Structures are given as C-alpha cells and as structure tokens.
Amino acid sequence: MPWVTERVLKKIIGLTLVAAGLHGCSFYEKTNIRNEAETAKYDPATTARIRAFTSPEITGSYQANATCEQYRPLQTKEGTPLTVTFKDRTSTKQYMLWRRVDLLGMVEEDYINRTIGVPASTTTEELKNDRVGYNEHVIPAGKPIVLSLGFHAVSDQGKAWCYPKPVYLVPQAGKDYEVRYITVKESFMSSSCKVAVSELTGNGPVKTPQPV
C-alpha cells in the first residue's frame, strides 16, 4: 500500500533546507543539455516524446511495448533490462568526507536536464528552481508503455516513502507528454501518492499539461 508519513516527510525536507542554509534562495539551478542521441530517435510519424520529472528522492523508469500486467522492472532480455531508467544518478565524483552526494544530497546529474526539444510547460516554469529536475525521452507511439515513479527519502530524522502503482499510456504519434510523481494529502498526518501523466497542449511557447 503506497503511503508516506507527512510529519516525517516534512522533517526530512526541512532538515535538508536548514542544512543548506537556503533562506529563500535556490541552490537547485539546472543546466539544460541537449541529448543528441535521444533526439535523433524522434520521428513525429511513429514516436512521441515524454518529459519525466525526478529528484534524488523521486526515481523511476518506463517499459515500452508493455501493459501493467507485463511490467517487469527487474527482468532482463539477453542481458539488457526491459525498463529504461528516467535518470541515471550514478555518481562520478567524490564529495566531502568521501560522500557520493553533495551537502544537498544531490549528484552532478541532478543539476542537469537532458532535453530533446519538448516545449516548455507550466510545470517546467513552476519547477525551474526546484529540487526536481527532468529528462526527456523518445517513446514508441501507438503501443502501450508502462510508467513508474516512487519516492524514498532517508535522514537522521527517519524515513519516508511512497510507491504508487505504475500506470500505462498509449502515446499518440507526434504528441508530447509529461509524467510526474504527485503527493495527495489524505489526512492531517498522512498522504498517498500517484503517477500523473499529462499531454502538453496549447499554441504558445509555454504549453499547458492536460491530464490523460
């Protein structure tokens, strides 16, 4: 059952902010880097694009050509995983005191958005200086794709986690989508969570996500 304790979650997030000494300023500024290899896969006649929002605490993956019943996050085929990770957070640096993360609990990849040309959205504007970043991926159109995101955080104050059920989408060719982890407040002390998928719509430079 997916759940997260609101009090513990607030303690963990609050501890991170205090440790960073943010005082209203943002230390989460991202650099957009174009992923040329992924961009080259895009054909608006046969594929779609999706922007996946992740963070050190929010991670996930997708499996193409699969329904929820066929989703196998740990399975491989000829040595290759069936799922594709939204963001590879393997650290290549060593930080203070031999840590694998910086003082904000982030690695170098957390400060990079890997892009393939998906237009800006109200979500990207909202999260521009947030801890959450994104990568963009090309996905097959006209076939089901399973999308999975979950939250897990650990600090001296305790643990908080929430793993909602994966969802599946049949993307339309040439369309752009976003997938996010969303916390839903259930009561004063606890929250649940879900994976939310939206299609980007509108004619302006900043698109509007419409739930699908």
TIRO-2110 file (N, C-alpha, C; in Angstrom, 1 decimal):
// TIRO-2110
0.9, -1.2, 0.0, N, 1, A
0.0, 0.0, 0.0, CA, 1, A
0.9, 1.2, 0.0, C, 1, A
0.7, 2.1, -1.0, N, 2, A
1.6, 3.3, -1.0, CA, 2, A
1.2, 4.3, 0.0, C, 2, A
2.2, 4.8, 0.8, N, 3, A
1.9, 5.8, 1.7, CA, 3, A
3.1, 6.5, 2.1, C, 3, A
3.0, 7.7, 2.7, N, 4, A
4.1, 8.5, 3.2, CA, 4, A
3.6, 9.3, 4.4, C, 4, A
4.4, 9.2, 5.5, N, 5, A
4.0, 10.0, 6.7, CA, 5, A
4.4, 11.4, 6.5, C, 5, A
3.4, 12.3, 6.6, N, 6, A
3.5, 13.7, 6.3, CA, 6, A
4.5, 14.3, 7.3, C, 6, A
4.4, 14.0, 8.6, N, 7, A
5.3, 14.6, 9.6, CA, 7, A
6.7, 14.3, 9.3, C, 7, A
7.0, 13.0, 9.0, N, 8, A
8.4, 12.6, 8.7, CA, 8, A
8.9, 13.2, 7.5, C, 8, A
8.0, 13.3, 6.4, N, 9, A
8.4, 13.9, 5.2, CA, 9, A
8.8, 15.3, 5.4, C, 9, A
8.0, 16.1, 6.1, N, 10, A
8.3, 17.5, 6.4, CA, 10, A
9.6, 17.6, 7.1, C, 10, A
9.9, 16.7, 8.1, N, 11, A
11.1, 16.8, 8.9, CA, 11, A
12.3, 16.6, 7.9, C, 11, A
12.2, 15.6, 7.0, N, 12, A
13.3, 15.3, 6.2, CA, 12, A
13.6, 16.5, 5.2, C, 12, A
12.5, 17.0, 4.6, N, 13, A
12.7, 18.1, 3.7, CA, 13, A
13.2, 19.3, 4.4, C, 13, A
12.6, 19.6, 5.6, N, 14, A
13.0, 20.7, 6.4, CA, 14, A
14.5, 20.7, 6.8, C, 14, A
14.9, 19.5, 7.2, N, 15, A
16.3, 19.3, 7.6, CA, 15, A
17.2, 19.6, 6.4, C, 15, A
16.9, 19.2, 5.2, N, 16, A
17.7, 19.4, 4.1, CA, 16, A
17.8, 20.9, 3.8, C, 16, A
16.7, 21.7, 3.9, N, 17, A
16.8, 23.1, 3.7, CA, 17, A
17.6, 23.8, 4.7, C, 17, A
17.4, 23.4, 6.0, N, 18, A
18.2, 24.1, 7.0, CA, 18, A
19.7, 23.8, 6.9, C, 18, A
20.0, 22.6, 6.5, N, 19, A
21.4, 22.2, 6.4, CA, 19, A
22.0, 23.0, 5.2, C, 19, A
21.2, 23.3, 4.2, N, 20, A
21.8, 24.0, 3.1, CA, 20, A
21.8, 25.5, 3.3, C, 20, A
21.1, 26.0, 4.4, N, 21, A
21.1, 27.4, 4.7, CA, 21, A
20.5, 28.2, 3.5, C, 21, A
19.3, 27.8, 3.0, N, 22, A
18.8, 28.3, 1.8, CA, 22, A
18.2, 29.8, 2.0, C, 22, A
17.5, 30.0, 3.1, N, 23, A
17.0, 31.3, 3.4, CA, 23, A
16.3, 31.9, 2.2, C, 23, A
15.5, 31.2, 1.5, N, 24, A
14.7, 31.7, 0.4, CA, 24, A
15.4, 31.7, -0.9, C, 24, A
16.6, 31.4, -0.9, N, 25, A
17.4, 31.3, -2.2, CA, 25, A
17.4, 29.9, -2.7, C, 25, A
17.6, 29.8, -4.0, N, 26, A
17.6, 28.4, -4.6, CA, 26, A
19.1, 28.0, -5.0, C, 26, A
19.4, 26.8, -4.6, N, 27, A
20.7, 26.2, -4.9, CA, 27, A
20.4, 25.0, -5.9, C, 27, A
19.2, 25.0, -6.5, N, 28, A
18.9, 23.9, -7.4, CA, 28, A
18.8, 24.3, -8.8, C, 28, A
19.5, 25.3, -9.2, N, 29, A
19.5, 25.8, -10.6, CA, 29, A
20.0, 24.7, -11.5, C, 29, A
19.3, 24.4, -12.6, N, 30, A
19.7, 23.3, -13.5, CA, 30, A
20.3, 23.9, -14.8, C, 30, A
21.1, 23.0, -15.5, N, 31, A
21.6, 23.3, -16.8, CA, 31, A
20.9, 22.4, -17.8, C, 31, A
20.3, 22.9, -18.9, N, 32, A
19.7, 22.1, -19.9, CA, 32, A
20.8, 21.7, -20.9, C, 32, A
20.9, 20.4, -21.1, N, 33, A
21.9, 19.9, -22.1, CA, 33, A
21.1, 19.0, -23.1, C, 33, A
21.3, 19.3, -24.4, N, 34, A
20.5, 18.6, -25.4, CA, 34, A
21.1, 17.2, -25.5, C, 34, A
20.2, 16.2, -25.5, N, 35, A
20.6, 14.8, -25.7, CA, 35, A
20.5, 14.4, -27.2, C, 35, A
21.6, 14.6, -27.9, N, 36, A
21.6, 14.4, -29.3, CA, 36, A
21.2, 13.0, -29.8, C, 36, A
21.7, 12.0, -29.0, N, 37, A
21.5, 10.6, -29.4, CA, 37, A
20.0, 10.3, -29.3, C, 37, A
19.4, 10.8, -28.2, N, 38, A
17.9, 10.5, -28.0, CA, 38, A
17.1, 11.4, -29.0, C, 38, A
17.5, 12.6, -29.3, N, 39, A
16.8, 13.4, -30.2, CA, 39, A
16.8, 12.8, -31.6, C, 39, A
17.8, 12.1, -32.0, N, 40, A
17.9, 11.5, -33.3, CA, 40, A
16.9, 10.4, -33.5, C, 40, A
16.4, 9.9, -32.4, N, 41, A
15.4, 8.8, -32.5, CA, 41, A
14.0, 9.3, -32.8, C, 41, A
13.8, 10.6, -32.7, N, 42, A
12.4, 11.1, -32.8, CA, 42, A
11.9, 11.2, -34.2, C, 42, A
10.8, 10.6, -34.5, N, 43, A
10.1, 10.7, -35.8, CA, 43, A
8.6, 11.0, -35.5, C, 43, A
8.1, 12.2, -35.7, N, 44, A
6.8, 12.5, -35.3, CA, 44, A
5.7, 11.6, -35.9, C, 44, A
6.0, 10.8, -36.9, N, 45, A
5.1, 9.9, -37.6, CA, 45, A
4.9, 8.6, -36.8, C, 45, A
6.0, 8.3, -36.1, N, 46, A
6.0, 6.9, -35.4, CA, 46, A
6.3, 7.0, -33.9, C, 46, A
6.7, 8.1, -33.4, N, 47, A
7.1, 8.2, -32.0, CA, 47, A
6.5, 9.4, -31.3, C, 47, A
6.6, 9.4, -30.0, N, 48, A
6.2, 10.6, -29.2, CA, 48, A
7.3, 10.9, -28.3, C, 48, A
7.1, 12.0, -27.5, N, 49, A
8.2, 12.4, -26.5, CA, 49, A
7.5, 12.5, -25.2, C, 49, A
8.3, 12.2, -24.1, N, 50, A
7.8, 12.4, -22.8, CA, 50, A
8.9, 13.0, -21.9, C, 50, A
8.5, 13.9, -21.0, N, 51, A
9.4, 14.5, -20.0, CA, 51, A
9.1, 13.9, -18.7, C, 51, A
10.1, 13.3, -18.0, N, 52, A
9.9, 12.7, -16.7, CA, 52, A
10.6, 13.5, -15.7, C, 52, A
9.8, 13.8, -14.6, N, 53, A
10.4, 14.6, -13.5, CA, 53, A
10.8, 13.7, -12.4, C, 53, A
12.1, 13.9, -12.0, N, 54, A
12.7, 13.1, -10.9, CA, 54, A
13.5, 14.0, -10.0, C, 54, A
14.0, 13.4, -8.9, N, 55, A
14.9, 14.1, -8.0, CA, 55, A
15.7, 13.0, -7.3, C, 55, A
16.6, 13.4, -6.3, N, 56, A
17.3, 12.4, -5.6, CA, 56, A
16.3, 11.4, -4.8, C, 56, A
15.1, 11.9, -4.5, N, 57, A
14.2, 11.1, -3.8, CA, 57, A
13.1, 10.4, -4.7, C, 57, A
12.9, 11.0, -5.8, N, 58, A
11.9, 10.5, -6.7, CA, 58, A
12.6, 9.9, -7.9, C, 58, A
12.4, 8.6, -8.1, N, 59, A
13.1, 7.9, -9.2, CA, 59, A
12.1, 7.0, -9.9, C, 59, A
12.5, 6.6, -11.1, N, 60, A
11.5, 5.7, -11.8, CA, 60, A
12.1, 5.3, -13.1, C, 60, A
11.2, 4.6, -13.9, N, 61, A
11.6, 4.0, -15.2, CA, 61, A
10.3, 3.8, -16.0, C, 61, A
10.6, 3.4, -17.3, N, 62, A
9.5, 3.1, -18.1, CA, 62, A
9.8, 1.8, -18.9, C, 62, A
8.8, 1.1, -19.3, N, 63, A
8.9, -0.1, -20.1, CA, 63, A
8.0, 0.0, -21.3, C, 63, A
8.6, 0.1, -22.5, N, 64, A
7.9, 0.2, -23.8, CA, 64, A
7.3, -1.1, -24.2, C, 64, A
6.2, -1.0, -25.0, N, 65, A
5.5, -2.2, -25.5, CA, 65, A
5.1, -3.2, -24.4, C, 65, A
4.5, -2.6, -23.4, N, 66, A
4.1, -3.5, -22.2, CA, 66, A
2.9, -2.8, -21.6, C, 66, A
2.0, -3.7, -21.0, N, 67, A
0.9, -3.3, -20.2, CA, 67, A
1.3, -3.4, -18.7, C, 67, A
0.5, -3.0, -17.8, N, 68, A
0.8, -3.2, -16.4, CA, 68, A
1.1, -4.6, -16.0, C, 68, A
0.3, -5.6, -16.6, N, 69, A
0.5, -7.0, -16.3, CA, 69, A
1.8, -7.5, -16.9, C, 69, A
2.4, -6.9, -17.9, N, 70, A
3.6, -7.3, -18.5, CA, 70, A
4.8, -6.5, -17.9, C, 70, A
4.6, -5.6, -17.0, N, 71, A
5.7, -4.8, -16.5, CA, 71, A
6.6, -5.6, -15.6, C, 71, A
7.9, -5.6, -16.0, N, 72, A
8.9, -6.4, -15.3, CA, 72, A
10.1, -5.6, -15.0, C, 72, A
10.1, -4.8, -13.9, N, 73, A
11.2, -3.8, -13.6, CA, 73, A
12.5, -4.5, -13.4, C, 73, A
12.6, -5.7, -12.9, N, 74, A
13.9, -6.3, -12.6, CA, 74, A
14.3, -7.4, -13.7, C, 74, A
13.5, -7.5, -14.7, N, 75, A
13.8, -8.6, -15.7, CA, 75, A
14.7, -8.1, -16.8, C, 75, A
15.5, -8.9, -17.4, N, 76, A
16.3, -8.6, -18.5, CA, 76, A
16.1, -9.5, -19.7, C, 76, A
16.5, -9.1, -20.8, N, 77, A
16.4, -9.9, -22.0, CA, 77, A
17.7, -9.8, -22.7, C, 77, A
18.4, -11.0, -22.8, N, 78, A
19.7, -11.0, -23.4, CA, 78, A
20.7, -10.1, -22.7, C, 78, A
20.5, -9.9, -21.4, N, 79, A
21.4, -9.1, -20.6, CA, 79, A
21.0, -7.6, -20.5, C, 79, A
20.0, -7.2, -21.3, N, 80, A
19.5, -5.8, -21.3, CA, 80, A
18.2, -5.7, -20.5, C, 80, A
18.2, -4.7, -19.5, N, 81, A
16.9, -4.5, -18.8, CA, 81, A
15.8, -4.2, -19.7, C, 81, A
14.6, -4.7, -19.3, N, 82, A
13.4, -4.4, -20.1, CA, 82, A
12.9, -2.9, -19.8, C, 82, A
13.3, -2.3, -18.7, N, 83, A
12.9, -1.0, -18.4, CA, 83, A
14.1, 0.0, -18.7, C, 83, A
13.7, 1.3, -18.9, N, 84, A
14.7, 2.3, -19.1, CA, 84, A
14.5, 3.3, -17.9, C, 84, A
15.6, 3.6, -17.2, N, 85, A
15.6, 4.5, -16.1, CA, 85, A
15.5, 5.9, -16.6, C, 85, A
14.6, 6.7, -15.9, N, 86, A
14.4, 8.1, -16.3, CA, 86, A
15.6, 8.9, -16.2, C, 86, A
16.4, 8.7, -15.1, N, 87, A
17.7, 9.5, -15.0, CA, 87, A
18.7, 8.6, -14.3, C, 87, A
19.9, 8.5, -14.9, N, 88, A
21.0, 7.7, -14.3, CA, 88, A
21.7, 8.6, -13.3, C, 88, A
21.6, 8.3, -12.0, N, 89, A
22.1, 9.1, -11.0, CA, 89, A
23.5, 8.5, -10.4, C, 89, A
24.1, 7.7, -11.2, N, 90, A
25.4, 7.1, -10.8, CA, 90, A
26.4, 8.3, -10.7, C, 90, A
27.0, 8.4, -9.5, N, 91, A
27.9, 9.5, -9.2, CA, 91, A
29.3, 9.2, -9.7, C, 91, A
29.9, 10.2, -10.4, N, 92, A
31.3, 10.0, -10.9, CA, 92, A
32.3, 10.9, -10.1, C, 92, A
31.8, 11.5, -9.0, N, 93, A
32.6, 12.4, -8.2, CA, 93, A
32.6, 11.9, -6.8, C, 93, A
33.6, 12.3, -6.0, N, 94, A
33.6, 12.0, -4.6, CA, 94, A
33.6, 13.4, -3.9, C, 94, A
32.6, 13.5, -3.0, N, 95, A
32.4, 14.8, -2.3, CA, 95, A
33.1, 14.8, -0.9, C, 95, A
32.9, 15.8, -0.1, N, 96, A
33.5, 15.9, 1.2, CA, 96, A
33.2, 14.6, 2.0, C, 96, A
34.3, 14.3, 2.8, N, 97, A
34.2, 13.1, 3.7, CA, 97, A
33.8, 11.8, 2.9, C, 97, A
34.3, 11.7, 1.7, N, 98, A
34.2, 10.5, 0.9, CA, 98, A
32.7, 10.2, 0.6, C, 98, A
31.9, 11.3, 0.6, N, 99, A
30.5, 11.1, 0.3, CA, 99, A
30.3, 10.9, -1.2, C, 99, A
29.2, 10.3, -1.6, N, 100, A
28.9, 10.2, -3.0, CA, 100, A
27.8, 11.2, -3.5, C, 100, A
27.4, 12.0, -2.5, N, 101, A
26.5, 13.1, -2.8, CA, 101, A
27.0, 14.4, -2.2, C, 101, A
26.5, 15.6, -2.6, N, 102, A
26.9, 16.8, -2.0, CA, 102, A
26.1, 17.1, -0.8, C, 102, A
26.2, 18.3, -0.2, N, 103, A
25.6, 18.6, 1.0, CA, 103, A
24.0, 18.7, 0.9, C, 103, A
23.5, 18.8, -0.3, N, 104, A
22.1, 18.8, -0.6, CA, 104, A
21.6, 17.4, -0.9, C, 104, A
22.5, 16.4, -0.8, N, 105, A
22.1, 15.0, -1.2, CA, 105, A
21.9, 14.8, -2.7, C, 105, A
22.6, 15.6, -3.5, N, 106, A
22.5, 15.5, -4.9, CA, 106, A
23.8, 15.2, -5.6, C, 106, A
23.8, 14.5, -6.7, N, 107, A
24.9, 14.2, -7.5, CA, 107, A
24.9, 15.2, -8.7, C, 107, A
26.0, 15.2, -9.5, N, 108, A
26.1, 16.1, -10.6, CA, 108, A
25.0, 16.0, -11.6, C, 108, A
24.5, 14.8, -11.9, N, 109, A
23.4, 14.6, -12.8, CA, 109, A
22.1, 15.3, -12.4, C, 109, A
21.9, 15.4, -11.1, N, 110, A
20.7, 16.1, -10.6, CA, 110, A
20.6, 17.5, -10.9, C, 110, A
21.7, 18.1, -11.4, N, 111, A
21.7, 19.6, -11.8, CA, 111, A
21.6, 19.7, -13.3, C, 111, A
21.3, 18.6, -14.0, N, 112, A
21.2, 18.7, -15.4, CA, 112, A
19.9, 18.2, -15.9, C, 112, A
19.2, 18.9, -16.8, N, 113, A
18.0, 18.4, -17.5, CA, 113, A
18.5, 18.0, -18.9, C, 113, A
18.3, 16.7, -19.2, N, 114, A
18.6, 16.2, -20.5, CA, 114, A
17.4, 16.4, -21.5, C, 114, A
17.6, 17.2, -22.5, N, 115, A
16.4, 17.6, -23.3, CA, 115, A
16.5, 17.1, -24.7, C, 115, A
15.3, 17.0, -25.4, N, 116, A
15.3, 16.6, -26.8, CA, 116, A
14.4, 17.5, -27.6, C, 116, A
14.0, 18.6, -27.0, N, 117, A
13.1, 19.5, -27.8, CA, 117, A
11.7, 19.6, -27.4, C, 117, A
11.3, 18.9, -26.3, N, 118, A
9.9, 19.1, -25.8, CA, 118, A
9.7, 20.5, -25.3, C, 118, A
8.6, 21.2, -25.8, N, 119, A
8.4, 22.6, -25.4, CA, 119, A
8.3, 22.8, -23.9, C, 119, A
8.7, 24.0, -23.5, N, 120, A
8.5, 24.3, -22.1, CA, 120, A
7.0, 24.2, -21.7, C, 120, A
6.8, 24.0, -20.4, N, 121, A
5.4, 23.9, -19.9, CA, 121, A
5.2, 24.7, -18.6, C, 121, A
4.0, 24.8, -18.2, N, 122, A
3.8, 25.5, -16.9, CA, 122, A
4.5, 24.7, -15.8, C, 122, A
4.7, 23.4, -16.0, N, 123, A
5.4, 22.6, -14.9, CA, 123, A
6.8, 23.0, -14.9, C, 123, A
7.5, 23.1, -16.1, N, 124, A
8.9, 23.4, -16.1, CA, 124, A
9.1, 24.8, -15.5, C, 124, A
8.2, 25.7, -15.8, N, 125, A
8.3, 27.0, -15.2, CA, 125, A
8.2, 27.0, -13.7, C, 125, A
7.2, 26.2, -13.2, N, 126, A
7.0, 26.1, -11.8, CA, 126, A
8.2, 25.5, -11.1, C, 126, A
8.8, 24.5, -11.7, N, 127, A
9.9, 23.8, -11.0, CA, 127, A
11.3, 24.2, -11.4, C, 127, A
11.4, 25.4, -12.1, N, 128, A
12.6, 25.9, -12.6, CA, 128, A
13.8, 25.9, -11.6, C, 128, A
13.5, 26.3, -10.4, N, 129, A
14.5, 26.3, -9.3, CA, 129, A
14.2, 25.3, -8.2, C, 129, A
13.5, 24.3, -8.5, N, 130, A
13.1, 23.3, -7.5, CA, 130, A
14.1, 22.2, -7.5, C, 130, A
14.1, 21.4, -6.5, N, 131, A
14.9, 20.2, -6.3, CA, 131, A
14.6, 19.2, -7.4, C, 131, A
13.4, 19.2, -7.9, N, 132, A
13.0, 18.3, -9.0, CA, 132, A
13.5, 18.8, -10.4, C, 132, A
14.1, 17.9, -11.1, N, 133, A
14.5, 18.2, -12.5, CA, 133, A
13.9, 17.2, -13.5, C, 133, A
14.4, 17.1, -14.7, N, 134, A
13.8, 16.2, -15.6, CA, 134, A
14.7, 15.8, -16.7, C, 134, A
14.4, 14.7, -17.3, N, 135, A
15.0, 14.2, -18.6, CA, 135, A
13.8, 13.9, -19.6, C, 135, A
14.2, 14.1, -20.9, N, 136, A
13.2, 13.8, -21.9, CA, 136, A
13.5, 12.6, -22.7, C, 136, A
12.5, 11.8, -23.1, N, 137, A
12.8, 10.6, -23.8, CA, 137, A
11.9, 10.4, -25.0, C, 137, A
12.3, 9.7, -26.0, N, 138, A
11.5, 9.3, -27.2, CA, 138, A
10.9, 8.0, -26.9, C, 138, A
9.6, 7.8, -27.1, N, 139, A
8.9, 6.6, -26.9, CA, 139, A
8.1, 6.2, -28.1, C, 139, A
7.9, 4.9, -28.3, N, 140, A
7.1, 4.4, -29.4, CA, 140, A
5.6, 4.9, -29.3, C, 140, A
5.0, 5.3, -30.5, N, 141, A
3.6, 5.7, -30.5, CA, 141, A
2.7, 4.5, -30.9, C, 141, A
1.5, 4.6, -30.4, N, 142, A
0.5, 3.5, -30.8, CA, 142, A
0.7, 2.2, -30.1, C, 142, A
1.6, 2.2, -29.1, N, 143, A
1.8, 0.9, -28.3, CA, 143, A
1.8, 1.3, -26.8, C, 143, A
1.4, 0.4, -26.0, N, 144, A
1.3, 0.8, -24.5, CA, 144, A
2.7, 0.9, -24.0, C, 144, A
2.9, 1.8, -23.0, N, 145, A
4.1, 2.0, -22.3, CA, 145, A
3.8, 2.1, -20.8, C, 145, A
4.5, 1.4, -20.0, N, 146, A
4.3, 1.5, -18.5, CA, 146, A
5.2, 2.5, -17.9, C, 146, A
4.7, 3.4, -17.0, N, 147, A
5.5, 4.4, -16.4, CA, 147, A
5.4, 4.2, -14.9, C, 147, A
6.6, 4.3, -14.2, N, 148, A
6.7, 4.0, -12.8, CA, 148, A
7.5, 5.1, -12.1, C, 148, A
7.0, 5.6, -11.0, N, 149, A
7.8, 6.6, -10.2, CA, 149, A
7.5, 6.3, -8.8, C, 149, A
8.5, 6.5, -7.9, N, 150, A
8.3, 6.3, -6.5, CA, 150, A
9.2, 7.3, -5.7, C, 150, A
8.8, 7.4, -4.4, N, 151, A
9.6, 8.3, -3.5, CA, 151, A
10.2, 7.6, -2.4, C, 151, A
11.4, 7.9, -2.1, N, 152, A
12.1, 7.3, -0.9, CA, 152, A
13.1, 8.3, -0.4, C, 152, A
13.0, 8.6, 0.9, N, 153, A
14.0, 9.6, 1.5, CA, 153, A
14.4, 9.0, 2.8, C, 153, A
15.7, 9.2, 3.2, N, 154, A
16.2, 8.8, 4.4, CA, 154, A
17.0, 9.9, 5.0, C, 154, A
16.9, 10.2, 6.3, N, 155, A
17.7, 11.1, 7.0, CA, 155, A
17.8, 10.7, 8.5, C, 155, A
18.5, 11.5, 9.3, N, 156, A
18.7, 11.2, 10.7, CA, 156, A
17.3, 11.3, 11.4, C, 156, A
16.3, 12.0, 10.8, N, 157, A
15.0, 12.1, 11.4, CA, 157, A
14.1, 10.9, 11.1, C, 157, A
14.5, 10.0, 10.2, N, 158, A
13.7, 8.9, 9.9, CA, 158, A
13.6, 8.6, 8.4, C, 158, A
12.6, 7.9, 8.0, N, 159, A
12.4, 7.5, 6.6, CA, 159, A
11.0, 7.9, 6.1, C, 159, A
10.9, 8.2, 4.8, N, 160, A
9.6, 8.5, 4.2, CA, 160, A
9.6, 7.8, 2.9, C, 160, A
8.5, 7.2, 2.5, N, 161, A
8.5, 6.5, 1.2, CA, 161, A
7.0, 6.4, 0.7, C, 161, A
6.9, 6.3, -0.6, N, 162, A
5.6, 6.1, -1.2, CA, 162, A
5.8, 5.6, -2.6, C, 162, A
5.3, 4.4, -2.9, N, 163, A
5.4, 3.8, -4.2, CA, 163, A
4.0, 3.5, -4.8, C, 163, A
3.5, 4.4, -5.6, N, 164, A
2.2, 4.2, -6.2, CA, 164, A
2.3, 3.1, -7.3, C, 164, A
1.1, 2.6, -7.7, N, 165, A
1.0, 1.7, -8.8, CA, 165, A
1.5, 2.3, -10.1, C, 165, A
2.2, 1.6, -10.9, N, 166, A
2.6, 2.1, -12.2, CA, 166, A
1.3, 2.3, -13.1, C, 166, A
1.5, 3.2, -14.1, N, 167, A
0.4, 3.4, -15.0, CA, 167, A
0.8, 3.2, -16.4, C, 167, A
-0.1, 3.0, -17.3, N, 168, A
0.3, 2.8, -18.7, CA, 168, A
-0.4, 3.8, -19.6, C, 168, A
0.3, 4.1, -20.7, N, 169, A
-0.2, 5.1, -21.6, CA, 169, A
0.0, 4.5, -23.0, C, 169, A
-0.9, 4.8, -23.9, N, 170, A
-0.7, 4.5, -25.3, CA, 170, A
-0.5, 5.9, -26.0, C, 170, A
0.8, 6.3, -26.2, N, 171, A
1.1, 7.6, -26.8, CA, 171, A
0.6, 7.8, -28.2, C, 171, A
0.2, 9.0, -28.6, N, 172, A
-0.1, 9.3, -30.0, CA, 172, A
1.1, 9.8, -30.7, C, 172, A
1.3, 9.5, -31.9, N, 173, A
2.5, 9.9, -32.7, CA, 173, A
2.5, 11.5, -32.7, C, 173, A
3.7, 12.0, -32.5, N, 174, A
3.9, 13.4, -32.6, CA, 174, A
3.5, 14.2, -31.4, C, 174, A
2.9, 13.6, -30.4, N, 175, A
2.5, 14.3, -29.2, CA, 175, A
3.6, 14.3, -28.1, C, 175, A
3.5, 15.3, -27.3, N, 176, A
4.4, 15.5, -26.1, CA, 176, A
3.7, 15.3, -24.8, C, 176, A
4.4, 14.6, -23.9, N, 177, A
3.8, 14.2, -22.6, CA, 177, A
4.7, 14.6, -21.5, C, 177, A
4.1, 14.6, -20.3, N, 178, A
4.9, 14.7, -19.0, CA, 178, A
4.4, 13.7, -18.1, C, 178, A
5.3, 13.2, -17.2, N, 179, A
4.9, 12.2, -16.2, CA, 179, A
5.6, 12.7, -14.9, C, 179, A
4.8, 12.8, -13.8, N, 180, A
5.2, 13.3, -12.5, CA, 180, A
4.7, 12.4, -11.4, C, 180, A
5.5, 12.4, -10.3, N, 181, A
5.1, 11.8, -9.0, CA, 181, A
4.3, 12.9, -8.3, C, 181, A
3.1, 12.6, -7.8, N, 182, A
2.2, 13.5, -7.2, CA, 182, A
1.9, 13.0, -5.8, C, 182, A
2.0, 13.9, -4.8, N, 183, A
1.6, 13.6, -3.4, CA, 183, A
0.1, 14.1, -3.2, C, 183, A
-0.7, 13.2, -2.7, N, 184, A
-2.1, 13.5, -2.4, CA, 184, A
-2.4, 13.5, -0.9, C, 184, A
-2.7, 14.6, -0.3, N, 185, A
-3.0, 14.6, 1.1, CA, 185, A
-4.2, 13.9, 1.5, C, 185, A
-4.1, 12.9, 2.3, N, 186, A
-5.3, 12.1, 2.8, CA, 186, A
-5.8, 12.6, 4.1, C, 186, A
-5.0, 13.0, 5.0, N, 187, A
-5.4, 13.5, 6.3, CA, 187, A
-4.4, 14.4, 6.8, C, 187, A
-4.6, 14.9, 8.1, N, 188, A
-3.6, 15.8, 8.7, CA, 188, A
-2.2, 15.2, 8.8, C, 188, A
-2.2, 13.9, 9.0, N, 189, A
-0.9, 13.2, 9.3, CA, 189, A
-0.3, 12.4, 8.2, C, 189, A
-1.1, 12.1, 7.2, N, 190, A
-0.6, 11.2, 6.1, CA, 190, A
-1.0, 11.6, 4.8, C, 190, A
-0.3, 11.1, 3.8, N, 191, A
-0.6, 11.4, 2.4, CA, 191, A
-0.4, 10.1, 1.6, C, 191, A
-1.1, 10.1, 0.4, N, 192, A
-0.9, 9.0, -0.5, CA, 192, A
-0.2, 9.6, -1.7, C, 192, A
0.0, 8.8, -2.8, N, 193, A
0.7, 9.3, -3.9, CA, 193, A
0.2, 8.6, -5.2, C, 193, A
0.6, 9.2, -6.3, N, 194, A
0.2, 8.6, -7.6, CA, 194, A
1.1, 9.1, -8.7, C, 194, A
1.1, 8.4, -9.8, N, 195, A
1.8, 8.7, -11.0, CA, 195, A
0.8, 9.5, -11.9, C, 195, A
1.2, 10.7, -12.3, N, 196, A
0.3, 11.5, -13.1, CA, 196, A
0.9, 11.8, -14.5, C, 196, A
0.1, 11.5, -15.5, N, 197, A
0.6, 11.7, -16.9, CA, 197, A
-0.3, 12.8, -17.6, C, 197, A
0.4, 13.7, -18.3, N, 198, A
-0.4, 14.8, -19.0, CA, 198, A
0.1, 14.9, -20.4, C, 198, A
-0.7, 15.4, -21.2, N, 199, A
-0.4, 15.7, -22.6, CA, 199, A
-0.2, 17.2, -22.7, C, 199, A
0.9, 17.7, -23.4, N, 200, A
1.1, 19.1, -23.5, CA, 200, A
0.3, 19.7, -24.6, C, 200, A
-0.5, 20.7, -24.3, N, 201, A
-1.4, 21.3, -25.2, CA, 201, A
-1.2, 22.9, -25.3, C, 201, A
-1.7, 23.5, -26.3, N, 202, A
-1.7, 24.9, -26.4, CA, 202, A
-0.8, 25.4, -27.6, C, 202, A
-1.0, 26.6, -28.0, N, 203, A
-0.3, 27.2, -29.2, CA, 203, A
0.9, 28.1, -28.8, C, 203, A
1.0, 28.5, -27.5, N, 204, A
2.0, 29.4, -27.1, CA, 204, A
3.3, 28.7, -26.8, C, 204, A
4.4, 29.4, -26.5, N, 205, A
5.7, 28.8, -26.3, CA, 205, A
5.7, 28.0, -25.0, C, 205, A
4.9, 28.3, -24.0, N, 206, A
4.8, 27.5, -22.8, CA, 206, A
3.5, 26.7, -22.8, C, 206, A
3.6, 25.4, -22.9, N, 207, A
2.4, 24.5, -23.0, CA, 207, A
1.7, 24.3, -21.7, C, 207, A
0.5, 23.8, -21.8, N, 208, A
-0.3, 23.5, -20.6, CA, 208, A
-0.5, 22.0, -20.5, C, 208, A
-0.2, 21.4, -19.4, N, 209, A
-0.4, 20.0, -19.2, CA, 209, A
-1.9, 19.6, -19.0, C, 209, A
-2.4, 18.7, -19.8, N, 210, A
-3.8, 18.3, -19.7, CA, 210, A
-3.7, 16.8, -19.3, C, 210, A
-4.3, 16.4, -18.1, N, 211, A
-4.3, 15.0, -17.7, CA, 211, A
-4.9, 14.1, -18.7, C, 211, A
-4.2, 12.9, -18.8, N, 212, A
-4.7, 11.9, -19.8, CA, 212, A
-5.2, 10.7, -19.0, C, 212, A
END
